Amino acid sequence: MNNQNQNQNQNINTNINTKEYKKNLRLQMKNLRIEFHKNQNDLYNQKTQIILDKVKNFILEFIKKNDLQTIKIAFTYPLFCEVNLLSLIEFFNKNYPKKIITSLPFVYQKNSELTFKTWNFGEELTPDIYNIPSPKNGEVITPNMLIIPLNAFDENNFRLGYGGGFYDRTIANNPQIFSVGVGFSFNKVKTIFPENFDIAMNKIIYD
């Protein structure tokens, strides 16, 4: 993490039980999405479509702006009513099969960074150690871009995940990867009270 982010973290971390705050916020935001999906499904789907369009347009513009012949993008399998981007993978597989290489993460062990395998929509999945569907086959790759789910996020592009630290370790060890956080607007807070190991996203997209 750069010095600016470290100083910012230290300045806003005063007089708060950060661990307890994050624990409560994780549960609150996860439940908020689940209830929203259950009770306002039509609006949930509308917001999801808005986000899908924004992510698609951003990726295509990113490719054009950087004059890329190919780009390797790691998506995620949606959990706890996160934004479901699987249809976007299907779209890229059908329309940009050689330009956009899609993949999903999988976890071999705790306290590690993520590993990514190529995956096209409809290919076989298998549970990782956390029982999250992950590519059964596919080539291990280092992506150029991460599309990362946001359990919560703040005004300074910091995200709150589920406490495993997998994305923070992955980004810290691969600073060349462009990180894009994706979530719903109601999961935005003023601050997640980032700590020294938290790393801000390069870009956040929400409805």
Disulfide bonds with the S-S distance in Angstrom:
none
